[in-house]
């Protein structure tokens, strides 16, 4: 028989385990409390308009008539436009940094890309309003109108402020997020995959294509994570989108987003129904952002797990 062993309880380990568990549960509790409070605070508009609040286009605080559709439309259009612009640029940067750039160039460029993510939103907004908007008004919109004016997307007066400006500013803001995560995902591809392709006579471009195919889910996750950042962006978009609650097919026309209407009108909410409508918009934005970010994290995690299993 084996000698009996006394088991002593390590108090430090027990405290550490329970403390970290408490912090994890606290995060979940905070999210639950936020959803609960916003749900309760929006009871007036949910009772008065029901689900039609999400598809109504009227926003009239004087008549107490509210609808979130213009803000949902503006949020989705500006965010997906930003993703359409930023995704190919970000993937190109990621491929260059992970596959082609020499070490002496990769480090400073990677640092510069990551620094872009740390620039405050208001700085992007000021730059967009005083630099990007005049350039769009005088150059980009007349060019698009002259060459592609037969499409509804590129019709209208060249205001400068509008969906196009918001999409371009958001593209610059989410580009470092997508590029950094995509680079990390590409670097997680097992080296044996690339070496096998090169050994079979593949060019560096063909080997890079194999790496892109292997890390497709992670890049999609990075793109969705950037989309989540774009959905919730406030100040920069508020300064360049025009802040008009209308729905238009043209990218030249001003629009409004859920985050922008909260920033602009929350302090002006003089009635309970007005305040309830804004809080319900905040609830919708919170749920959309939570779903998008969760999906992105899941995709990035799946690629990381495959890389660990293949190592």
N, C-alpha and C positions, 0 to 999 in steps of 0.2 A: 504493500500500500504506500501511496505517496504521502509524504508528510503534509499535515494540514498547514494551510497558509492563512494568515490573518489578512483580511482585506480592510485597508484603511481608506476612508473617504477623504479625497483631496478637496478641501474646502475651496481653494482657489479655482480649481477646474469647475466645480459645481456653480460657483458664483458667475464665472465667465460664461458658461453655457447658458444659464438662465437669463443673464443680462443680455446677451446677444439675441436670444430667443424673444425677449421682451421688445427689443428694438425692432426686430422683424415684424412682430405682431403689431407694434405701434404704427408702422408705416401703413399696413393694411387697414388699421383702424382709422387713421387719418383720411385715407381715401374714402372709406365708407362714410365717415362723418361729413366730408365735403359733399358727397353725392346726396346724402340724406338732407343736409341743410339746404342745398340748392333745390332739391325736389320739393321740400316743404315751402320754401320761399316763393316758388313759382306756381303755387296752387291757384291763384286768381286767374291767370291766363290759361292754365290747363283746364280749369273748370269752364271758363267762358268760351274758349276756342277749341279745346281738345286737340286732336291730331291735326286739325286743319291749320293750326298755328304754323306748322312746318311747310305748308304749301301756299299760304296766303302771301300776296305781294304788297299788301297795303301796310304802310307804316305812318300812322297819323296820331301823334300823341294828343292833339286837340280833341279829336273825336273818339279817343280811346279805342282805336282800331289798330291791331298789330298783326304782323306776319313776318316770319323769319326767312322766307324764301329768297329775297334779294341778297341777304347776308350769307346764307348758305351757298348760293350760286357764286357770289363774289369770292368767297373763301376757297371753294373748290376750283374755280377757273384760274385764279391767280396762282394757287399752289401747284396745280398740275402743269400750268404753263412754265412755272419756274423749274419744275422737275424735268420737263421736256428740254429745256435749255441746258440745265446743269448736268444732267446724267451723262450725256456723251463726253462733255468736257471733263467731268470728274473721273470717269473710267479711263479716258486717255491719259490723264495725269497719273492715275494709279498704276496703269500698265508701264508707263515710262519710269516711274520711281521704283517699281518692284522688279522690272525685268531688264530695262535698258540703261538707266542712268548709272554712271560711274559713282563710286562711293563718295568722292569729293564733291559731287554735285547733288547727290540724293539728300544728304543731310541738310544743307541750307534750304533747298527747295521744300523739303518736308516740313522744316521748321516754319518757313514762310506761310505755307498752306495752313498749318495748324494755328498760326497767329491770326489768320483771317477770321477763324471761328471765335476768337476772343474779342473782336472789335464790338463795342456797344451798338445796339440797334439804332440809337438816336444818331450816331455818327453816320451810319449807312443812310439814314433818312435824310440828313442834311446834305450829304454828298449826292444822293439821288435827286433831291429837289433842285439843287443849284447847278448840278452838272449833267446828270442823266436826263432829266425832264426836258431842259432846253435842247439837248442833242436829239432826243426822240422827236420833239416838236418840229425842229428845223430840218432834220435829215432823215431819220428812220421812217417816220409815218408818211411823209410825202413820197419817199421811195417805194414803200410797200403799197401805198394807195395807187401810185402810178403803174406799178407792175402787176399787182395782185388785187386791184380794186374790184374786179368782177366777183371776188369772194366776199361773203357777208362779214368775214372776220376782219377785213381791212378796208371797211368803208367808214366814212364819217370825217368830221373836221379834225385837223391835227391839234388836239388840245395839249398834248404832252403828258399831262396827268391822266391816269386811267389804268385799265387792266394791263396793258402792255408794259407800262413803267413799273407797276407793282410786280409783275412777273419777272422782269429783268433784275430788279433789286433783290427779290427773293432768291433768284438763281445764284447771284453772287454770294448771298448769305448761307445757302445750304451747300454750295460747292465744296468748301473745306470739309464738311461733315461726311459727305458721300465719298470724297477722294481719300480721306484718311482711313475710313473704315474699309473701303475697297482695297486700298494698299495693304492693310493688315490681313485682309482675307486672302489676297493673292500671295502674300508671303507665307501664309499658312499652308499653301499647297505643298504636298510632299515633294522634296527635291528629286526623288526617284522618278516621279511622273515626267518632269522636265528632262532629266537626263536620259530617260528611255526614249523620249521623242527625238532628242538630238542624236542619240545613237543610231536611230533608224533612218537618219538623213533629213530630218525636218529642219527647216530654217528657224531662226529665232522668232519670226512672226508666227509660224505654225505652232511652235512650242508655246508661245504666248496665248494663242487661241485655245490650246488644250487647257492651259491654266485658267483661262476665262470660263471655259465650259465647266471645269471642275468646281469653280467657286461661284457659279451662277446664282445659287440661292443666297449666298452671303452678300453679293452685290445687289441683288433685289432687296434684301433686308436693309442694306445701307441706303438704298434709294427711298424705301418706305420710311426709314428713320429721318432722312432729310425732309420727306414730305410732312412728317409729323411736326418738324420744326417750322416749316412754312405755314402749316395750318394755324399755328398759335402765334405767329409773329404779329406784333402790334404797331410799334411806333414808326418803323420805317415804312410800312405799308400805309399807315394812316396819312403820312406826309405826301405820298405820291399817287394814291389811287383815286383821289377826287371826292370820296365820301358822299356819294349820291345813291340812295336806295332804289336803284332801277336794275332791270334785267335787259341786257342788250347783247346781240350776237357779235357786235363789233368790239375788238380789243382796244380801239381808240377811245371808247366811251368811258366816262368815270364809273366807278362801282363802289361797293362797300363790302367789308368783311365782318365776320362775327366779332373778332378781336377789336377791330377799329370802332365799331358801334359801341362796344362796352367802354372803350377808352374815352370816346367823345361825349357820350350821352349819359353815363352813369351818374355823374354829379348833377345833371339837369333833370333827373327823374323826380318830378314834383307830385306824382300820384302813386298810389299803391299798385295800380294795374300797370303803369309805366315801368315801375321798378320790377314787378313780377315778370314782365315780358323780357327785360334785359337779363334777369337771372335765369330764365328758361333758355335764352340764347347761350348763356355761359354754360349751362348744363349740357346742352347739345354739343357745344365745342369741346367740353371736357370729355364726354363719352367718345366722340369721334377721335380725339387725340389719343385717348387711352387705348382704344382698339388698334389704331395705326401703329403706335409705338410697341404694343405687345406683339403684334404680328412681326414687326421688324426684328425685335429681340429674338423671337423664336426662329426666324430664318437664319440670322447670324449665328445663333447657338447651334443650329443643325450643321452648318458648315464647319464650325470649330470642332464639333464632336466627330465628324467624318475625318478631319485632319488628324485628330488624336488617335483614332482607331487605325488610320493608315500609316502612322508613324512607326 
